[in-house]
Amino acid sequence: MHIDANSAYLSWTAVDLLERGHPLDVRTVPSVIAGDPASRHGIILTKSIPAKKYGIGTGESLMEARQRCPHLVVLPPDYDLYLKCSDAMHRILSGYSGVIERYSVDECWMDYTGSEALHGDPVTVAYEIKERIKRELGFTVNIGVSVNKLLAKMGSELLKPDMVHTLFPEEIERKLWPLPVGELFFVGRATKRKLLSIGIKTIGEIAAADPALLRAVLKPVHGTRVWEYANGIDRSPVNPTGGIIQKGVGNSTTIPYDVHTAREAREVLLAICERVGYRLRKRKACALVASVTVRNADLLWYSHQRTLDHAVMTTTEIYEAACALFDEMWKGEAVRQLGVHLGSLAPEAYRQASLFDRDDEEKLKRVDAAVDRIRKAYGDYAITRGTFVNTELDPILGGVNDGHYLMMGGYSL
């Protein structure tokens, strides 16, 4: 089964507000979860069904959404709340199977194999789970039921909200193949463009295509995977996880003004890296991969990623890697949003000495440890870098509950 909370961030916020006596269920009116519009952090994370009727979509700016719906209700993200709701959903699921893979904060797979003898028919149980979550937790989910993870996930996406769908192999031709290519799991915008450019418009046409053609157009590994997914083939097991799968730590922020110089961009990157470094150290982890994402004034995205010479964990090292990546990729245009992400995480204890280690690394670690302790005890702004004195820039950008834009899927920050 694939279990996916409907409009999760909005639903969980709505339930929390109702429990605290708020008179309105924000799911029943045009509403969104987004960042702070005053500082231009107005990226929409999720929207209500009434908001969708105005053409409001995830990822667009709050300014655009308000032009279409002036009375839009805007609520800030609360990641701590989302983790609590995710854990509550997981506790219900764990009563039906011990094999649960948490894919992101609002969705997971559950291997029900072997549980039929105890709990009964899987489709009947899927309905039972759906109703229990709605009754006990106050929000709705979609559940897809099938023989593998891919088909279960595609099934859960068929029609929302509050639905159970099957997508068994014998149903693929009727339910999966008529869908447009962009609906297939693992087909992003770039892959969609390539498929459309060779005349492939539906998932069924992917399934019927020559795999060699797809490998040539999409590169070998990706082309093979897309062809297999279109044919309902997925051999990956459900990997039990006790918590939300952490693929990395990261931060992104929309800047209160357009940045035109490399110096300004580096100041923003430093403010972002302050938060990223703290999150990494909080996990007692180090990272081997760094990436930087840029969104320009025309709202176009591009990014650059690199495997580092050695694992990093200090803010200074993270910042230096981010600046190097930015300098290599920046095209000189006005920048509206910047993001820094670290991947390939490993426990700090596993970090090995390297010829590329800095001479002052131990000093940097001690400084970061002291700064982290001060901020934890007295707040984020108890100590800041001199770089940000007499500037309009917030010395620590991004965050969990401060209303700033945060990419949440797949990460526990």
Secondary structure, DSSP 8 states (H G I E B T S, - for coil): -EEEETTHHHHHHHHHHHHTT-S--GGGSSEEEE--GGGT--BEEEE-HHHHTTT--TTSBHHHHHHH-TT-EEE---HHHHHHHHHHHHHHHTTT-S-EEEEETTEEEE--TT-HHHH--HHHHHHHHHHHHHHHHS--EEEEE-SSHHHHHHHHTSS-SS-EEE--GGGIIIIITTSBGGGSTT--HHHHHHHHHTT--BHHHHHHS-HHHHHHHH-HHHHHHHHHHHTT---------SS----EEEEEEEEEEEE-SHHHHHHHHHHHHHHHHHHHHHTTEEEEEEEEEEEETT--EEEEEEEEEEEE-SHHHHHHHHHHHHHHH--SS-EEEEEEEEEEEEEGGG----TT--TTHHHHHHHHHHHHHHHHHH-TTSS--GGGTTSSS-SS---SSSS-----TT---
